[in-house]
Amino acid sequence: MAEFEISNPSQNNLSLRSGPSVIFDKIGTLESGKTGRGDFIYTYQSELVTDGQTRALSSDQWIHVTELNGVVVDGWMAVKHLGRSGASISTQPPMDLTVTFGVELEGYNPITLTGTLTPK
């Protein structure tokens, strides 16, 4: 899965919400100049209108945020909301993953296997 770096280029805080729209509760903020990480971008395919108010335009984008300032989170932040830019995002290259696991089988000495998974 792609990983994105999120940054706040504005002078204002950006809201972290419990879902991909302003109709969801605010659960945190990304301060000016701070960064985070995300793993999925949701793009609206049509307008979202609730209670007679336009809450999202077609092509608005929200990113699923997994980390803010080094702290694990689970929320959503506007990349583009009502046609205006919010958070800035950039794609992060996939990383190598080192995995280690043990194998124990009755009658045999246990072993530990370690390997590195590299992106395709």
CNS distance restraints for C-alpha pairs under 8 A (distance, minus, plus):
assign (resid   1 and name CA) (resid  39 and name CA) 6.89 0.50 0.50
assign (resid   2 and name CA) (resid  39 and name CA) 5.84 0.50 0.50
assign (resid   2 and name CA) (resid  40 and name CA) 7.24 0.50 0.50
assign (resid   2 and name CA) (resid  91 and name CA) 7.22 0.50 0.50
assign (resid   2 and name CA) (resid  92 and name CA) 7.39 0.50 0.50
assign (resid   2 and name CA) (resid  93 and name CA) 7.99 0.50 0.50
assign (resid   2 and name CA) (resid  94 and name CA) 7.24 0.50 0.50
assign (resid   3 and name CA) (resid  37 and name CA) 7.03 0.50 0.50
assign (resid   3 and name CA) (resid  38 and name CA) 5.91 0.50 0.50
assign (resid   3 and name CA) (resid  39 and name CA) 4.76 0.50 0.50
assign (resid   3 and name CA) (resid  40 and name CA) 7.59 0.50 0.50
assign (resid   3 and name CA) (resid  91 and name CA) 6.10 0.50 0.50
assign (resid   3 and name CA) (resid  92 and name CA) 5.46 0.50 0.50
assign (resid   3 and name CA) (resid  93 and name CA) 7.47 0.50 0.50
assign (resid   3 and name CA) (resid  94 and name CA) 7.35 0.50 0.50
assign (resid   4 and name CA) (resid  37 and name CA) 5.56 0.50 0.50
assign (resid   4 and name CA) (resid  38 and name CA) 5.06 0.50 0.50
assign (resid   4 and name CA) (resid  39 and name CA) 6.01 0.50 0.50
assign (resid   4 and name CA) (resid  89 and name CA) 6.17 0.50 0.50
assign (resid   4 and name CA) (resid  90 and name CA) 5.46 0.50 0.50
assign (resid   4 and name CA) (resid  91 and name CA) 4.53 0.50 0.50
assign (resid   4 and name CA) (resid  92 and name CA) 5.34 0.50 0.50
assign (resid   5 and name CA) (resid  35 and name CA) 7.04 0.50 0.50
assign (resid   5 and name CA) (resid  36 and name CA) 5.89 0.50 0.50
assign (resid   5 and name CA) (resid  37 and name CA) 4.64 0.50 0.50
assign (resid   5 and name CA) (resid  38 and name CA) 6.46 0.50 0.50
assign (resid   5 and name CA) (resid  89 and name CA) 5.51 0.50 0.50
assign (resid   5 and name CA) (resid  90 and name CA) 5.30 0.50 0.50
assign (resid   5 and name CA) (resid  91 and name CA) 6.35 0.50 0.50
assign (resid   5 and name CA) (resid  92 and name CA) 6.43 0.50 0.50
assign (resid   6 and name CA) (resid  35 and name CA) 5.40 0.50 0.50
assign (resid   6 and name CA) (resid  36 and name CA) 4.83 0.50 0.50
assign (resid   6 and name CA) (resid  37 and name CA) 5.41 0.50 0.50
assign (resid   6 and name CA) (resid  38 and name CA) 6.89 0.50 0.50
assign (resid   6 and name CA) (resid  87 and name CA) 6.39 0.50 0.50
assign (resid   6 and name CA) (resid  88 and name CA) 5.68 0.50 0.50
assign (resid   6 and name CA) (resid  89 and name CA) 4.65 0.50 0.50
assign (resid   6 and name CA) (resid  90 and name CA) 6.82 0.50 0.50
assign (resid   7 and name CA) (resid  33 and name CA) 6.70 0.50 0.50
assign (resid   7 and name CA) (resid  34 and name CA) 5.98 0.50 0.50
assign (resid   7 and name CA) (resid  35 and name CA) 4.47 0.50 0.50
assign (resid   7 and name CA) (resid  36 and name CA) 6.44 0.50 0.50
assign (resid   7 and name CA) (resid  87 and name CA) 5.84 0.50 0.50
assign (resid   7 and name CA) (resid  88 and name CA) 5.17 0.50 0.50
assign (resid   7 and name CA) (resid  89 and name CA) 6.40 0.50 0.50
assign (resid   8 and name CA) (resid  13 and name CA) 7.61 0.50 0.50
assign (resid   8 and name CA) (resid  14 and name CA) 7.10 0.50 0.50
assign (resid   8 and name CA) (resid  30 and name CA) 6.74 0.50 0.50
assign (resid   8 and name CA) (resid  31 and name CA) 6.73 0.50 0.50
assign (resid   8 and name CA) (resid  32 and name CA) 5.19 0.50 0.50
assign (resid   8 and name CA) (resid  33 and name CA) 5.44 0.50 0.50
assign (resid   8 and name CA) (resid  34 and name CA) 6.09 0.50 0.50
assign (resid   8 and name CA) (resid  35 and name CA) 6.73 0.50 0.50
assign (resid   8 and name CA) (resid  86 and name CA) 7.50 0.50 0.50
assign (resid   8 and name CA) (resid  87 and name CA) 5.21 0.50 0.50
assign (resid   8 and name CA) (resid  88 and name CA) 6.19 0.50 0.50
assign (resid   9 and name CA) (resid  32 and name CA) 6.30 0.50 0.50
assign (resid   9 and name CA) (resid  33 and name CA) 6.14 0.50 0.50
assign (resid   9 and name CA) (resid  87 and name CA) 7.06 0.50 0.50
assign (resid   9 and name CA) (resid  88 and name CA) 6.83 0.50 0.50
assign (resid  10 and name CA) (resid  32 and name CA) 5.84 0.50 0.50
assign (resid  10 and name CA) (resid  33 and name CA) 7.70 0.50 0.50
assign (resid  10 and name CA) (resid  86 and name CA) 7.93 0.50 0.50
assign (resid  11 and name CA) (resid  32 and name CA) 5.36 0.50 0.50
assign (resid  12 and name CA) (resid  31 and name CA) 6.89 0.50 0.50
assign (resid  12 and name CA) (resid  32 and name CA) 5.94 0.50 0.50
assign (resid  13 and name CA) (resid  29 and name CA) 6.01 0.50 0.50
assign (resid  13 and name CA) (resid  30 and name CA) 5.49 0.50 0.50
assign (resid  13 and name CA) (resid  31 and name CA) 4.49 0.50 0.50
assign (resid  13 and name CA) (resid  32 and name CA) 5.76 0.50 0.50
assign (resid  14 and name CA) (resid  29 and name CA) 5.40 0.50 0.50
assign (resid  14 and name CA) (resid  30 and name CA) 5.06 0.50 0.50
assign (resid  14 and name CA) (resid  31 and name CA) 6.53 0.50 0.50
assign (resid  14 and name CA) (resid  32 and name CA) 7.91 0.50 0.50
assign (resid  14 and name CA) (resid  77 and name CA) 7.40 0.50 0.50
assign (resid  14 and name CA) (resid  86 and name CA) 7.22 0.50 0.50
assign (resid  14 and name CA) (resid  87 and name CA) 7.20 0.50 0.50
assign (resid  15 and name CA) (resid  26 and name CA) 6.26 0.50 0.50
assign (resid  15 and name CA) (resid  27 and name CA) 7.59 0.50 0.50
assign (resid  15 and name CA) (resid  28 and name CA) 6.03 0.50 0.50
assign (resid  15 and name CA) (resid  29 and name CA) 4.55 0.50 0.50
assign (resid  15 and name CA) (resid  30 and name CA) 6.48 0.50 0.50
assign (resid  15 and name CA) (resid  77 and name CA) 6.32 0.50 0.50
assign (resid  15 and name CA) (resid  78 and name CA) 7.89 0.50 0.50
assign (resid  16 and name CA) (resid  26 and name CA) 5.75 0.50 0.50
assign (resid  16 and name CA) (resid  27 and name CA) 5.60 0.50 0.50
assign (resid  16 and name CA) (resid  28 and name CA) 4.76 0.50 0.50
assign (resid  16 and name CA) (resid  29 and name CA) 5.18 0.50 0.50
assign (resid  16 and name CA) (resid  30 and name CA) 7.12 0.50 0.50
assign (resid  16 and name CA) (resid  65 and name CA) 8.00 0.50 0.50
assign (resid  16 and name CA) (resid  75 and name CA) 5.92 0.50 0.50
assign (resid  16 and name CA) (resid  76 and name CA) 5.50 0.50 0.50
assign (resid  16 and name CA) (resid  77 and name CA) 5.06 0.50 0.50
assign (resid  17 and name CA) (resid  21 and name CA) 7.43 0.50 0.50
assign (resid  17 and name CA) (resid  22 and name CA) 7.35 0.50 0.50
assign (resid  17 and name CA) (resid  24 and name CA) 5.91 0.50 0.50
assign (resid  17 and name CA) (resid  25 and name CA) 5.44 0.50 0.50
assign (resid  17 and name CA) (resid  26 and name CA) 4.36 0.50 0.50
assign (resid  17 and name CA) (resid  27 and name CA) 5.27 0.50 0.50
assign (resid  17 and name CA) (resid  28 and name CA) 6.91 0.50 0.50
assign (resid  17 and name CA) (resid  75 and name CA) 5.39 0.50 0.50
assign (resid  17 and name CA) (resid  76 and name CA) 5.05 0.50 0.50
assign (resid  17 and name CA) (resid  77 and name CA) 6.32 0.50 0.50
assign (resid  18 and name CA) (resid  24 and name CA) 5.60 0.50 0.50
assign (resid  18 and name CA) (resid  25 and name CA) 5.60 0.50 0.50
assign (resid  18 and name CA) (resid  26 and name CA) 6.53 0.50 0.50
assign (resid  18 and name CA) (resid  27 and name CA) 6.35 0.50 0.50
assign (resid  18 and name CA) (resid  74 and name CA) 7.50 0.50 0.50
assign (resid  18 and name CA) (resid  75 and name CA) 4.91 0.50 0.50
assign (resid  18 and name CA) (resid  76 and name CA) 6.11 0.50 0.50
assign (resid  19 and name CA) (resid  23 and name CA) 7.99 0.50 0.50
assign (resid  19 and name CA) (resid  24 and name CA) 5.35 0.50 0.50
assign (resid  19 and name CA) (resid  25 and name CA) 7.57 0.50 0.50
assign (resid  19 and name CA) (resid  75 and name CA) 6.35 0.50 0.50
assign (resid  19 and name CA) (resid  76 and name CA) 5.52 0.50 0.50
assign (resid  20 and name CA) (resid  24 and name CA) 7.27 0.50 0.50
assign (resid  20 and name CA) (resid  42 and name CA) 7.46 0.50 0.50
assign (resid  20 and name CA) (resid  62 and name CA) 5.66 0.50 0.50
assign (resid  20 and name CA) (resid  63 and name CA) 7.55 0.50 0.50
assign (resid  20 and name CA) (resid  64 and name CA) 7.77 0.50 0.50
assign (resid  20 and name CA) (resid  76 and name CA) 5.30 0.50 0.50
assign (resid  20 and name CA) (resid  77 and name CA) 6.90 0.50 0.50
assign (resid  20 and name CA) (resid  78 and name CA) 7.46 0.50 0.50
assign (resid  21 and name CA) (resid  55 and name CA) 7.12 0.50 0.50
assign (resid  21 and name CA) (resid  56 and name CA) 7.24 0.50 0.50
assign (resid  21 and name CA) (resid  62 and name CA) 7.62 0.50 0.50
assign (resid  21 and name CA) (resid  76 and name CA) 7.90 0.50 0.50
assign (resid  21 and name CA) (resid  78 and name CA) 7.72 0.50 0.50
assign (resid  22 and name CA) (resid  55 and name CA) 6.72 0.50 0.50
assign (resid  23 and name CA) (resid  55 and name CA) 7.43 0.50 0.50
assign (resid  27 and name CA) (resid  75 and name CA) 7.56 0.50 0.50
assign (resid  30 and name CA) (resid  34 and name CA) 6.32 0.50 0.50
assign (resid  30 and name CA) (resid  35 and name CA) 7.22 0.50 0.50
assign (resid  30 and name CA) (resid  36 and name CA) 7.91 0.50 0.50
assign (resid  30 and name CA) (resid  68 and name CA) 6.96 0.50 0.50
assign (resid  34 and name CA) (resid  69 and name CA) 6.52 0.50 0.50
assign (resid  35 and name CA) (resid  68 and name CA) 6.26 0.50 0.50
assign (resid  35 and name CA) (resid  69 and name CA) 5.70 0.50 0.50
assign (resid  36 and name CA) (resid  65 and name CA) 7.26 0.50 0.50
assign (resid  36 and name CA) (resid  66 and name CA) 7.59 0.50 0.50
assign (resid  36 and name CA) (resid  67 and name CA) 5.12 0.50 0.50
assign (resid  36 and name CA) (resid  68 and name CA) 4.15 0.50 0.50
assign (resid  36 and name CA) (resid  69 and name CA) 5.61 0.50 0.50
assign (resid  36 and name CA) (resid  70 and name CA) 7.12 0.50 0.50
assign (resid  37 and name CA) (resid  65 and name CA) 5.87 0.50 0.50
assign (resid  37 and name CA) (resid  66 and name CA) 5.70 0.50 0.50
assign (resid  37 and name CA) (resid  67 and name CA) 4.99 0.50 0.50
assign (resid  37 and name CA) (resid  68 and name CA) 6.60 0.50 0.50
assign (resid  38 and name CA) (resid  63 and name CA) 6.29 0.50 0.50
assign (resid  38 and name CA) (resid  64 and name CA) 5.35 0.50 0.50
assign (resid  38 and name CA) (resid  65 and name CA) 4.19 0.50 0.50
assign (resid  38 and name CA) (resid  66 and name CA) 5.13 0.50 0.50
assign (resid  38 and name CA) (resid  67 and name CA) 6.86 0.50 0.50
assign (resid  39 and name CA) (resid  63 and name CA) 7.33 0.50 0.50
assign (resid  39 and name CA) (resid  64 and name CA) 5.95 0.50 0.50
assign (resid  39 and name CA) (resid  65 and name CA) 6.77 0.50 0.50
assign (resid  39 and name CA) (resid  66 and name CA) 6.98 0.50 0.50
assign (resid  40 and name CA) (resid  63 and name CA) 5.69 0.50 0.50
assign (resid  40 and name CA) (resid  64 and name CA) 5.22 0.50 0.50
assign (resid  40 and name CA) (resid  65 and name CA) 7.95 0.50 0.50
assign (resid  41 and name CA) (resid  61 and name CA) 6.58 0.50 0.50
assign (resid  41 and name CA) (resid  62 and name CA) 5.70 0.50 0.50
assign (resid  41 and name CA) (resid  63 and name CA) 4.37 0.50 0.50
assign (resid  41 and name CA) (resid  64 and name CA) 6.27 0.50 0.50
assign (resid  42 and name CA) (resid  61 and name CA) 5.55 0.50 0.50
assign (resid  42 and name CA) (resid  62 and name CA) 5.21 0.50 0.50
assign (resid  42 and name CA) (resid  63 and name CA) 6.14 0.50 0.50
assign (resid  42 and name CA) (resid  64 and name CA) 7.71 0.50 0.50
assign (resid  43 and name CA) (resid  58 and name CA) 7.75 0.50 0.50
assign (resid  43 and name CA) (resid  59 and name CA) 5.60 0.50 0.50
assign (resid  43 and name CA) (resid  60 and name CA) 5.73 0.50 0.50
assign (resid  43 and name CA) (resid  61 and name CA) 4.48 0.50 0.50
assign (resid  43 and name CA) (resid  62 and name CA) 6.63 0.50 0.50
assign (resid  44 and name CA) (resid  56 and name CA) 7.37 0.50 0.50
assign (resid  44 and name CA) (resid  57 and name CA) 6.87 0.50 0.50
assign (resid  44 and name CA) (resid  58 and name CA) 5.08 0.50 0.50
assign (resid  44 and name CA) (resid  59 and name CA) 5.08 0.50 0.50
assign (resid  44 and name CA) (resid  60 and name CA) 5.41 0.50 0.50
assign (resid  44 and name CA) (resid  61 and name CA) 6.40 0.50 0.50
assign (resid  45 and name CA) (resid  58 and name CA) 4.99 0.50 0.50
assign (resid  45 and name CA) (resid  59 and name CA) 6.04 0.50 0.50
assign (resid  46 and name CA) (resid  57 and name CA) 6.34 0.50 0.50
assign (resid  46 and name CA) (resid  58 and name CA) 4.19 0.50 0.50
assign (resid  46 and name CA) (resid  59 and name CA) 7.37 0.50 0.50
assign (resid  47 and name CA) (resid  54 and name CA) 6.98 0.50 0.50
assign (resid  47 and name CA) (resid  55 and name CA) 7.50 0.50 0.50
assign (resid  47 and name CA) (resid  56 and name CA) 5.40 0.50 0.50
assign (resid  47 and name CA) (resid  57 and name CA) 4.38 0.50 0.50
assign (resid  47 and name CA) (resid  58 and name CA) 4.99 0.50 0.50
assign (resid  48 and name CA) (resid  54 and name CA) 5.91 0.50 0.50
assign (resid  48 and name CA) (resid  55 and name CA) 5.36 0.50 0.50
assign (resid  48 and name CA) (resid  56 and name CA) 4.90 0.50 0.50
assign (resid  48 and name CA) (resid  57 and name CA) 6.51 0.50 0.50
assign (resid  49 and name CA) (resid  53 and name CA) 5.35 0.50 0.50
assign (resid  49 and name CA) (resid  54 and name CA) 4.37 0.50 0.50
assign (resid  49 and name CA) (resid  55 and name CA) 5.55 0.50 0.50
assign (resid  49 and name CA) (resid  56 and name CA) 7.15 0.50 0.50
assign (resid  50 and name CA) (resid  54 and name CA) 6.62 0.50 0.50
assign (resid  50 and name CA) (resid  55 and name CA) 6.85 0.50 0.50
assign (resid  55 and name CA) (resid  82 and name CA) 7.26 0.50 0.50
assign (resid  56 and name CA) (resid  60 and name CA) 6.28 0.50 0.50
assign (resid  56 and name CA) (resid  81 and name CA) 6.35 0.50 0.50
assign (resid  56 and name CA) (resid  82 and name CA) 5.45 0.50 0.50
assign (resid  57 and name CA) (resid  81 and name CA) 7.32 0.50 0.50
assign (resid  57 and name CA) (resid  82 and name CA) 5.41 0.50 0.50
assign (resid  57 and name CA) (resid  83 and name CA) 6.84 0.50 0.50
assign (resid  59 and name CA) (resid  83 and name CA) 7.91 0.50 0.50
assign (resid  60 and name CA) (resid  78 and name CA) 7.98 0.50 0.50
assign (resid  60 and name CA) (resid  79 and name CA) 7.53 0.50 0.50
assign (resid  60 and name CA) (resid  80 and name CA) 5.00 0.50 0.50
assign (resid  60 and name CA) (resid  81 and name CA) 5.26 0.50 0.50
assign (resid  60 and name CA) (resid  82 and name CA) 6.44 0.50 0.50
assign (resid  60 and name CA) (resid  83 and name CA) 6.34 0.50 0.50
assign (resid  61 and name CA) (resid  78 and name CA) 6.12 0.50 0.50
assign (resid  61 and name CA) (resid  79 and name CA) 5.27 0.50 0.50
assign (resid  61 and name CA) (resid  80 and name CA) 4.98 0.50 0.50
assign (resid  61 and name CA) (resid  81 and name CA) 6.69 0.50 0.50
assign (resid  62 and name CA) (resid  76 and name CA) 6.26 0.50 0.50
assign (resid  62 and name CA) (resid  77 and name CA) 5.39 0.50 0.50
assign (resid  62 and name CA) (resid  78 and name CA) 4.36 0.50 0.50
assign (resid  62 and name CA) (resid  79 and name CA) 5.24 0.50 0.50
assign (resid  62 and name CA) (resid  80 and name CA) 6.82 0.50 0.50
assign (resid  62 and name CA) (resid  81 and name CA) 7.87 0.50 0.50
assign (resid  63 and name CA) (resid  76 and name CA) 5.51 0.50 0.50
assign (resid  63 and name CA) (resid  77 and name CA) 5.41 0.50 0.50
assign (resid  63 and name CA) (resid  78 and name CA) 6.44 0.50 0.50
assign (resid  63 and name CA) (resid  79 and name CA) 6.57 0.50 0.50
assign (resid  64 and name CA) (resid  74 and name CA) 7.32 0.50 0.50
assign (resid  64 and name CA) (resid  75 and name CA) 5.86 0.50 0.50
assign (resid  64 and name CA) (resid  76 and name CA) 4.61 0.50 0.50
assign (resid  64 and name CA) (resid  77 and name CA) 6.76 0.50 0.50
assign (resid  65 and name CA) (resid  73 and name CA) 6.68 0.50 0.50
assign (resid  65 and name CA) (resid  74 and name CA) 5.87 0.50 0.50
assign (resid  65 and name CA) (resid  75 and name CA) 5.17 0.50 0.50
assign (resid  65 and name CA) (resid  76 and name CA) 5.40 0.50 0.50
assign (resid  65 and name CA) (resid  77 and name CA) 6.78 0.50 0.50
assign (resid  66 and name CA) (resid  72 and name CA) 5.79 0.50 0.50
assign (resid  66 and name CA) (resid  73 and name CA) 4.94 0.50 0.50
assign (resid  66 and name CA) (resid  74 and name CA) 5.24 0.50 0.50
assign (resid  66 and name CA) (resid  75 and name CA) 6.97 0.50 0.50
assign (resid  67 and name CA) (resid  71 and name CA) 5.30 0.50 0.50
assign (resid  67 and name CA) (resid  72 and name CA) 4.41 0.50 0.50
assign (resid  67 and name CA) (resid  73 and name CA) 5.10 0.50 0.50
assign (resid  67 and name CA) (resid  74 and name CA) 7.53 0.50 0.50
assign (resid  68 and name CA) (resid  72 and name CA) 6.60 0.50 0.50
assign (resid  68 and name CA) (resid  73 and name CA) 6.68 0.50 0.50
assign (resid  77 and name CA) (resid  87 and name CA) 7.21 0.50 0.50
assign (resid  78 and name CA) (resid  85 and name CA) 7.93 0.50 0.50
assign (resid  78 and name CA) (resid  86 and name CA) 5.62 0.50 0.50
assign (resid  78 and name CA) (resid  87 and name CA) 6.24 0.50 0.50
assign (resid  79 and name CA) (resid  85 and name CA) 5.96 0.50 0.50
assign (resid  79 and name CA) (resid  86 and name CA) 4.68 0.50 0.50
assign (resid  79 and name CA) (resid  87 and name CA) 4.69 0.50 0.50
assign (resid  79 and name CA) (resid  88 and name CA) 6.44 0.50 0.50
assign (resid  79 and name CA) (resid  89 and name CA) 7.54 0.50 0.50
assign (resid  80 and name CA) (resid  84 and name CA) 5.35 0.50 0.50
assign (resid  80 and name CA) (resid  85 and name CA) 4.52 0.50 0.50
assign (resid  80 and name CA) (resid  86 and name CA) 5.41 0.50 0.50
assign (resid  80 and name CA) (resid  87 and name CA) 7.53 0.50 0.50
assign (resid  81 and name CA) (resid  85 and name CA) 6.56 0.50 0.50
assign (resid  81 and name CA) (resid  86 and name CA) 6.92 0.50 0.50
assign (resid  94 and name CA) (resid 119 and name CA) 6.30 0.50 0.50
assign (resid  95 and name CA) (resid 118 and name CA) 7.11 0.50 0.50
assign (resid  95 and name CA) (resid 119 and name CA) 6.96 0.50 0.50
assign (resid  96 and name CA) (resid 116 and name CA) 6.55 0.50 0.50
assign (resid  96 and name CA) (resid 117 and name CA) 5.63 0.50 0.50
assign (resid  96 and name CA) (resid 118 and name CA) 4.65 0.50 0.50
assign (resid  96 and name CA) (resid 119 and name CA) 6.53 0.50 0.50
assign (resid  97 and name CA) (resid 116 and name CA) 5.51 0.50 0.50
assign (resid  97 and name CA) (resid 117 and name CA) 5.02 0.50 0.50
assign (resid  97 and name CA) (resid 118 and name CA) 6.55 0.50 0.50
assign (resid  98 and name CA) (resid 114 and name CA) 7.11 0.50 0.50
assign (resid  98 and name CA) (resid 115 and name CA) 5.70 0.50 0.50
assign (resid  98 and name CA) (resid 116 and name CA) 4.28 0.50 0.50
assign (resid  98 and name CA) (resid 117 and name CA) 6.17 0.50 0.50
assign (resid  99 and name CA) (resid 114 and name CA) 5.61 0.50 0.50
assign (resid  99 and name CA) (resid 115 and name CA) 5.50 0.50 0.50
assign (resid  99 and name CA) (resid 116 and name CA) 6.19 0.50 0.50
assign (resid  99 and name CA) (resid 117 and name CA) 7.49 0.50 0.50
assign (resid 100 and name CA) (resid 112 and name CA) 6.92 0.50 0.50
assign (resid 100 and name CA) (resid 113 and name CA) 5.58 0.50 0.50
assign (resid 100 and name CA) (resid 114 and name CA) 4.28 0.50 0.50
assign (resid 100 and name CA) (resid 115 and name CA) 6.62 0.50 0.50
assign (resid 101 and name CA) (resid 112 and name CA) 5.70 0.50 0.50
assign (resid 101 and name CA) (resid 113 and name CA) 5.49 0.50 0.50
assign (resid 101 and name CA) (resid 114 and name CA) 6.65 0.50 0.50
assign (resid 102 and name CA) (resid 110 and name CA) 7.07 0.50 0.50
assign (resid 102 and name CA) (resid 111 and name CA) 5.70 0.50 0.50
assign (resid 102 and name CA) (resid 112 and name CA) 4.24 0.50 0.50
assign (resid 102 and name CA) (resid 113 and name CA) 6.12 0.50 0.50
assign (resid 103 and name CA) (resid 110 and name CA) 5.65 0.50 0.50
assign (resid 103 and name CA) (resid 111 and name CA) 5.39 0.50 0.50
assign (resid 103 and name CA) (resid 112 and name CA) 6.27 0.50 0.50
assign (resid 103 and name CA) (resid 113 and name CA) 7.80 0.50 0.50
assign (resid 104 and name CA) (resid 108 and name CA) 7.17 0.50 0.50
assign (resid 104 and name CA) (resid 109 and name CA) 7.00 0.50 0.50
assign (resid 104 and name CA) (resid 110 and name CA) 4.53 0.50 0.50
assign (resid 104 and name CA) (resid 111 and name CA) 6.75 0.50 0.50
assign (resid 105 and name CA) (resid 109 and name CA) 7.42 0.50 0.50
assign (resid 105 and name CA) (resid 110 and name CA) 6.83 0.50 0.50
